[in-house]
Amino acid sequence: MRFFLPLLAITSYAAAEDWPEFRGPSRQGQSATAGLPTEWSPAVNKNILWKAPVPGIGWSSPVVVGDLIYLTSAVAVGGEEKPVVDRSLRVLCLKAADGSLVWEAEIFLQPKDAPQVHKKNSHASPTPVYEDGKLYVHFGHQGSACLNAVDGSVLWKTQDFSYQPVHGNGGSPVIEGGLFIFNADADVDPVVIALDKNTGKQVWKFARISEAKNKFSFSTPLVIEVNGRRQLITAGSGVVNSLDPLTGKEIWKARYDQGFSVVPRPLYAHGMVYVTTGYGKPVALAIRADGEGDVTDTHIAWKIEKFVPHNPSMVIVGDELYFVADNGVLTCADAKTGAVHFQERCTGPISASILHANGLLYLQDEKGLGVVVKPGKTLQIVAQNDMAERSLASYAVIEDDFLIRTEGHLWRVGK
């Protein structure tokens, strides 16, 4: 571990909104911040507060707590000292004021014979989770760890739950009560695993059973509450399961005929869970969340079969559901009925999830084009902003600004 600046104190929650995990405090891509800019440009230095180099490759989104930013990366290891090592899997802590490095911690060394990742993936794609002074990081099949968020010291780490992945890792973990929970959707025997967040020891494991030919997926679970009961919504190949988050016992499930390599995180609103079914033929489903057992034939309220995303997570604004297909076509639909208001080209090819903040929708495509859209039943593009650098990570909000991770940098964008 290397230290570069004096350590900064962390409060549990700063006055401004923190961004403690993938898709923010709501877990659904929503921010209460009202001051985000709509225009920015590195070319003319418009609304670019700072730009910080990020070593290695990683598509995890930044996490923000008070004055600090956290993200993970997989850094190439060279030289003869570690001839069997390919990458160093690391956590970086940056100063929010200027992007300077506070500390950097190596968690695992990835061997040269590690499974290859997809060209749109990385060995550091899952986003960390922050809670109560601790940072929880996950590298999929490579392992998980808990760190002291102030100084980066490792409190526990484990590689006891390895599995054979396809295309690398992807889904981010969640914290629920005393548990650290993640999907481990390998191509064989996919499971959902809960660890004791204080020790890293297994508490429960749920075997995901489906008829999908390809079992692997990369989705992030979502914890919701329905009629006073907590549910862990976890989407995988061929099925979405609702589990009791404390025990891992199934509450309900809904099957889909086609679908594998599911990436988007589920949503919850209007008493329904919204999921997409992944590769093959992606379909968007709305499922009433008050069922028991197999609810495939009883609780699927509606479905949309055109221009559904493989990768970007969706967002809900009021009664409207918005999602963007990987080819850049944006859909606005009635969240209660599934009636489509529009489906129109909005961005280029895109993997990052939609952010709703400042009364607007923010989208970032793979070439670095940021598109700002006004919510409504017709497409209204407010601005287009070119970062001119490849980008697959989703936005994070920091005070009245936001963070954009590109292939080699982290940017703070603000007025």
TAGI-V804976 format. One record per pair of residues at least 4 apart in sequence whose C-alpha atoms are under 6 Angstrom apart, sorted by the first residue. I is the first residue (numbers start at 1). J is the second residue. D is the distance in Angstrom with one decimal. If there is no record, write none. Layout:
i=I j=J d=D
i=I j=J d=D
This chain:
i=1 j=104 d=5.8
i=1 j=105 d=4.8
i=2 j=103 d=5.9
i=2 j=104 d=5.7
i=3 j=103 d=4.7
i=4 j=102 d=5.3
i=5 j=102 d=5.0
i=12 j=132 d=5.7
i=14 j=66 d=5.0
i=16 j=399 d=5.4
i=18 j=64 d=5.6
i=18 j=65 d=5.1
i=19 j=24 d=4.6
i=19 j=25 d=5.7
i=19 j=63 d=5.5
i=19 j=64 d=4.8
i=20 j=24 d=5.9
i=20 j=63 d=5.3
i=20 j=64 d=5.9
i=20 j=129 d=5.7
i=20 j=130 d=5.1
i=21 j=63 d=5.8
i=21 j=129 d=4.6
i=22 j=127 d=5.6
i=23 j=27 d=4.8
i=23 j=28 d=5.4
i=23 j=29 d=4.4
i=24 j=29 d=6.0
i=26 j=30 d=6.0
i=29 j=355 d=5.0
i=30 j=356 d=5.0
i=31 j=357 d=4.9
i=33 j=358 d=5.9
i=34 j=358 d=4.1
i=35 j=400 d=4.8
i=36 j=400 d=5.3
i=36 j=401 d=5.3
i=37 j=414 d=5.8
i=37 j=415 d=5.8
i=40 j=46 d=5.0
i=40 j=47 d=5.0
i=40 j=385 d=5.8
i=41 j=45 d=5.6
i=41 j=46 d=4.9
i=47 j=413 d=5.6
i=47 j=414 d=5.1
i=47 j=415 d=5.1
i=48 j=413 d=4.8
i=49 j=412 d=5.4
i=49 j=413 d=5.6
i=50 j=411 d=5.9
i=50 j=412 d=5.4
i=51 j=410 d=5.8
i=51 j=411 d=4.5
i=52 j=99 d=5.4
i=52 j=409 d=5.4
i=52 j=410 d=5.2
i=53 j=408 d=6.0
i=53 j=409 d=4.4
i=54 j=408 d=5.5
i=54 j=409 d=5.0
i=56 j=73 d=5.7
i=56 j=74 d=5.1
i=56 j=75 d=3.9
i=57 j=73 d=5.5
i=57 j=74 d=5.2
i=58 j=73 d=4.5
i=58 j=74 d=6.0
i=58 j=122 d=5.4
i=58 j=124 d=4.6
i=58 j=125 d=5.6
i=59 j=125 d=4.5
i=59 j=393 d=5.0
i=60 j=125 d=4.3
i=60 j=126 d=5.1
i=60 j=127 d=4.5
i=61 j=127 d=5.3
i=61 j=393 d=5.4
i=61 j=394 d=5.6
i=62 j=70 d=5.7
i=62 j=71 d=5.0
i=62 j=396 d=6.0
i=63 j=69 d=5.6
i=63 j=70 d=5.1
i=64 j=68 d=5.9
i=64 j=69 d=4.6
i=67 j=96 d=5.2
i=68 j=94 d=5.8
i=68 j=95 d=5.1
i=68 j=96 d=5.2
i=69 j=93 d=5.6
i=69 j=94 d=5.0
i=69 j=96 d=5.9
i=70 j=92 d=5.7
i=70 j=93 d=4.7
i=71 j=91 d=5.9
i=71 j=92 d=5.5
i=72 j=90 d=5.6
i=72 j=91 d=4.5
i=72 j=92 d=6.0
i=72 j=124 d=6.0
i=73 j=90 d=5.4
i=73 j=124 d=5.2
i=74 j=87 d=5.8
i=74 j=88 d=5.5
i=74 j=89 d=4.6
i=74 j=123 d=5.9
i=74 j=124 d=5.7
i=75 j=87 d=5.2
i=75 j=88 d=5.0
i=76 j=87 d=4.4
i=77 j=86 d=5.6
i=77 j=87 d=5.2
i=84 j=111 d=5.8
i=84 j=112 d=5.6
i=85 j=110 d=5.8
i=85 j=111 d=4.4
i=85 j=112 d=5.2
i=86 j=110 d=5.7
i=86 j=111 d=5.2
i=86 j=112 d=4.5
i=87 j=110 d=5.1
i=88 j=109 d=4.8
i=89 j=106 d=5.9
i=89 j=107 d=5.8
i=89 j=108 d=5.2
i=90 j=105 d=5.5
i=90 j=106 d=4.4
i=90 j=107 d=5.5
i=91 j=104 d=5.8
i=91 j=105 d=5.3
i=92 j=104 d=4.6
i=93 j=102 d=5.5
i=93 j=103 d=5.3
i=94 j=99 d=5.3
i=94 j=100 d=5.4
i=94 j=101 d=4.5
i=94 j=102 d=5.3
i=95 j=99 d=5.0
i=95 j=100 d=5.3
i=117 j=121 d=5.9
i=117 j=167 d=4.2
i=117 j=168 d=4.4
i=118 j=167 d=4.6
i=124 j=139 d=5.9
i=125 j=170 d=5.1
i=126 j=170 d=5.2
i=126 j=171 d=5.4
i=126 j=172 d=4.3
i=127 j=172 d=5.3
i=128 j=136 d=5.6
i=128 j=137 d=4.6
i=129 j=135 d=5.8
i=129 j=136 d=5.1
i=130 j=134 d=5.8
i=130 j=135 d=4.6
i=133 j=149 d=5.4
i=134 j=147 d=5.6
i=134 j=148 d=4.9
i=134 j=149 d=4.9
i=135 j=146 d=5.7
i=135 j=147 d=5.1
i=135 j=149 d=5.3
i=136 j=145 d=5.8
i=136 j=146 d=4.5
i=137 j=144 d=5.7
i=137 j=145 d=5.3
i=138 j=144 d=4.3
i=139 j=143 d=5.3
i=139 j=144 d=6.0
i=140 j=169 d=4.9
i=141 j=162 d=4.5
i=141 j=163 d=5.3
i=143 j=158 d=5.7
i=143 j=159 d=4.3
i=144 j=157 d=5.7
i=144 j=158 d=5.6
i=145 j=156 d=5.6
i=145 j=157 d=4.0
i=146 j=155 d=5.5
i=146 j=156 d=5.3
i=147 j=152 d=5.5
i=147 j=153 d=5.5
i=147 j=154 d=4.4
i=147 j=155 d=5.3
i=148 j=152 d=5.1
i=148 j=153 d=5.3
i=164 j=186 d=5.8
i=165 j=186 d=5.0
i=170 j=218 d=5.0
i=171 j=218 d=4.5
i=171 j=219 d=4.7
i=171 j=220 d=4.7
i=172 j=220 d=5.1
i=173 j=181 d=5.6
i=173 j=182 d=4.6
i=174 j=180 d=5.9
i=174 j=181 d=5.3
i=175 j=179 d=5.7
i=175 j=180 d=4.8
i=178 j=197 d=5.7
i=179 j=194 d=6.0
i=179 j=195 d=5.5
i=179 j=196 d=4.9
i=179 j=197 d=5.0
i=180 j=194 d=5.6
i=180 j=195 d=5.1
i=180 j=197 d=5.0
i=181 j=193 d=5.7
i=181 j=194 d=4.3
i=182 j=192 d=5.9
i=182 j=193 d=5.6
i=183 j=192 d=4.5
i=184 j=190 d=5.9
i=184 j=191 d=5.2
i=184 j=192 d=5.6
i=185 j=190 d=4.2
i=185 j=191 d=5.8
i=185 j=216 d=4.9
i=185 j=217 d=5.2
i=186 j=190 d=4.9
i=186 j=216 d=4.7
i=187 j=215 d=4.4
i=187 j=216 d=4.4
i=190 j=208 d=5.6
i=191 j=206 d=5.4
i=191 j=207 d=4.5
i=191 j=208 d=5.3
i=192 j=205 d=5.7
i=192 j=206 d=5.1
i=193 j=205 d=4.6
i=194 j=202 d=6.0
i=194 j=203 d=5.6
i=194 j=204 d=5.3
i=195 j=200 d=5.3
i=195 j=201 d=5.2
i=195 j=202 d=4.3
i=195 j=203 d=5.2
i=196 j=200 d=5.2
i=196 j=201 d=5.4
i=206 j=248 d=5.8
i=210 j=238 d=5.5
i=212 j=237 d=5.9
i=212 j=238 d=4.9
i=214 j=260 d=6.0
i=215 j=237 d=5.3
i=216 j=261 d=5.4
i=217 j=236 d=5.6
i=217 j=237 d=5.9
i=217 j=261 d=3.9
i=217 j=262 d=4.8
i=218 j=262 d=5.7
i=218 j=263 d=4.7
i=219 j=262 d=5.8
i=219 j=263 d=4.3
i=219 j=264 d=5.6
i=219 j=265 d=5.5
i=220 j=265 d=5.1
i=221 j=233 d=5.5
i=221 j=234 d=4.6
i=222 j=232 d=5.8
i=222 j=233 d=5.1
i=223 j=231 d=5.6
i=223 j=232 d=4.5
i=224 j=230 d=5.7
i=224 j=231 d=5.3
i=225 j=229 d=5.3
i=225 j=230 d=4.4
i=225 j=231 d=5.9
i=231 j=242 d=5.9
i=231 j=243 d=5.6
i=231 j=244 d=5.4
i=232 j=242 d=5.4
i=232 j=243 d=4.9
i=232 j=245 d=5.3
i=233 j=241 d=5.9
i=233 j=242 d=4.6
i=234 j=240 d=5.8
i=234 j=241 d=5.4
i=235 j=240 d=4.1
i=236 j=240 d=5.8
i=236 j=262 d=5.9
i=237 j=259 d=5.7
i=237 j=260 d=4.1
i=238 j=255 d=5.8
i=238 j=256 d=5.1
i=238 j=259 d=5.4
i=239 j=254 d=5.7
i=239 j=255 d=4.3
i=239 j=256 d=5.9
i=240 j=253 d=5.6
i=240 j=254 d=5.5
i=241 j=253 d=4.4
i=242 j=250 d=5.9
i=242 j=251 d=5.3
i=242 j=252 d=5.1
i=242 j=253 d=6.0
i=243 j=248 d=5.4
i=243 j=249 d=5.4
i=243 j=250 d=4.4
i=243 j=251 d=5.3
i=244 j=248 d=5.2
i=244 j=249 d=5.4
i=251 j=292 d=5.6
i=252 j=292 d=4.7
i=252 j=293 d=4.3
i=252 j=294 d=5.7
i=253 j=294 d=5.1
i=254 j=294 d=6.0
i=254 j=295 d=5.4
i=254 j=296 d=4.5
i=255 j=296 d=5.7
i=259 j=277 d=4.8
i=259 j=278 d=4.8
i=259 j=279 d=5.3
i=259 j=280 d=5.5
i=260 j=278 d=5.1
i=260 j=279 d=5.2
i=261 j=278 d=5.5
i=261 j=279 d=5.8
i=262 j=277 d=6.0
i=262 j=278 d=4.1
i=263 j=311 d=5.2
i=264 j=311 d=5.5
i=264 j=312 d=5.6
i=264 j=313 d=4.3
i=265 j=313 d=5.5
i=266 j=274 d=5.6
i=266 j=275 d=4.9
i=267 j=273 d=5.6
i=267 j=274 d=5.0
i=268 j=272 d=5.7
i=268 j=273 d=4.6
i=271 j=288 d=6.0
i=272 j=286 d=5.9
i=272 j=287 d=5.1
i=272 j=288 d=4.3
i=272 j=289 d=5.3
i=273 j=286 d=5.7
i=273 j=287 d=5.1
i=274 j=285 d=5.6
i=274 j=286 d=4.6
i=275 j=284 d=5.8
i=275 j=285 d=5.4
i=276 j=283 d=5.4
i=276 j=284 d=4.4
i=277 j=282 d=5.1
i=277 j=283 d=5.4
i=278 j=282 d=4.9
i=278 j=310 d=5.1
i=282 j=308 d=5.7
i=283 j=304 d=5.7
i=283 j=305 d=4.7
i=283 j=308 d=5.9
i=284 j=303 d=5.4
i=284 j=304 d=5.1
i=285 j=303 d=4.6
i=286 j=300 d=5.8
i=286 j=301 d=5.5
i=286 j=302 d=5.5
i=287 j=299 d=5.5
i=287 j=300 d=4.4
i=287 j=301 d=5.6
i=288 j=299 d=5.2
i=295 j=299 d=5.3
i=302 j=338 d=5.9
i=307 j=325 d=5.2
i=308 j=325 d=5.1
i=309 j=324 d=5.9
i=309 j=325 d=3.9
i=309 j=326 d=5.5
i=311 j=351 d=5.3
i=312 j=351 d=5.0
i=312 j=352 d=5.1
i=312 j=353 d=4.3
i=313 j=353 d=4.6
i=314 j=322 d=5.9
i=314 j=323 d=4.7
i=315 j=322 d=5.4
i=316 j=320 d=5.7
i=316 j=321 d=4.5
i=319 j=335 d=5.4
i=320 j=333 d=5.6
i=320 j=334 d=4.8
i=320 j=335 d=5.0
i=321 j=332 d=5.7
i=321 j=333 d=5.2
i=321 j=335 d=5.0
i=322 j=331 d=5.5
i=322 j=332 d=4.7
i=323 j=330 d=5.8
i=323 j=331 d=5.4
i=324 j=328 d=5.9
i=324 j=329 d=5.5
i=324 j=330 d=4.3
i=325 j=329 d=5.3
i=326 j=349 d=5.4
i=326 j=350 d=5.0
i=327 j=349 d=4.5
i=328 j=345 d=5.7
i=328 j=346 d=5.5
i=328 j=347 d=4.5
i=328 j=348 d=5.0
i=328 j=349 d=5.2
i=328 j=350 d=6.0
i=329 j=344 d=5.1
i=329 j=345 d=4.2
i=329 j=346 d=5.6
i=330 j=343 d=5.5
i=330 j=344 d=5.4
i=330 j=346 d=5.8
i=331 j=342 d=5.7
i=331 j=343 d=4.4
i=332 j=341 d=5.5
i=332 j=342 d=5.4
i=333 j=338 d=5.6
i=333 j=339 d=5.4
i=333 j=340 d=4.2
i=333 j=341 d=5.3
i=334 j=338 d=5.0
i=334 j=339 d=5.2
i=341 j=377 d=5.4
i=348 j=365 d=5.9
i=349 j=365 d=5.9
i=349 j=366 d=5.9
i=350 j=365 d=4.2
i=350 j=366 d=5.0
i=351 j=392 d=5.5
i=352 j=392 d=5.3
i=352 j=393 d=5.3
i=352 j=394 d=4.6
i=353 j=394 d=5.4
i=354 j=362 d=5.9
i=354 j=363 d=5.3
i=355 j=361 d=5.7
i=355 j=362 d=5.1
i=356 j=360 d=5.7
i=356 j=361 d=4.7
i=360 j=373 d=5.9
i=360 j=374 d=5.0
i=361 j=372 d=5.7
i=361 j=373 d=5.0
i=362 j=371 d=6.0
i=362 j=372 d=4.8
i=363 j=370 d=5.6
i=363 j=371 d=5.2
i=364 j=369 d=5.6
i=364 j=370 d=4.4
i=365 j=369 d=5.3
i=366 j=390 d=5.4
i=366 j=391 d=4.8
i=366 j=392 d=5.5
i=367 j=389 d=6.0
i=367 j=390 d=4.6
i=368 j=386 d=5.8
i=368 j=387 d=4.8
i=368 j=388 d=5.4
i=368 j=389 d=5.2
i=368 j=390 d=5.2
i=368 j=391 d=5.2
i=369 j=385 d=5.6
i=369 j=386 d=4.4
i=369 j=387 d=6.0
i=370 j=384 d=5.7
i=370 j=385 d=4.8
i=371 j=383 d=5.9
i=371 j=384 d=4.6
i=372 j=382 d=5.3
i=372 j=383 d=5.2
i=373 j=380 d=5.7
i=373 j=381 d=4.5
i=373 j=382 d=5.3
i=374 j=380 d=5.5
i=390 j=406 d=5.6
i=390 j=407 d=5.5
i=391 j=406 d=4.4
i=391 j=407 d=5.9
i=393 j=405 d=5.9
i=395 j=403 d=5.8
i=395 j=404 d=5.5
i=396 j=402 d=5.6
i=396 j=403 d=5.1
i=397 j=402 d=4.2
i=398 j=402 d=5.2
i=401 j=413 d=5.6
i=401 j=414 d=4.4
i=402 j=412 d=5.9
i=402 j=413 d=5.4
i=403 j=411 d=5.5
i=403 j=412 d=4.8
i=404 j=410 d=5.8
i=404 j=411 d=5.2
i=405 j=410 d=4.5
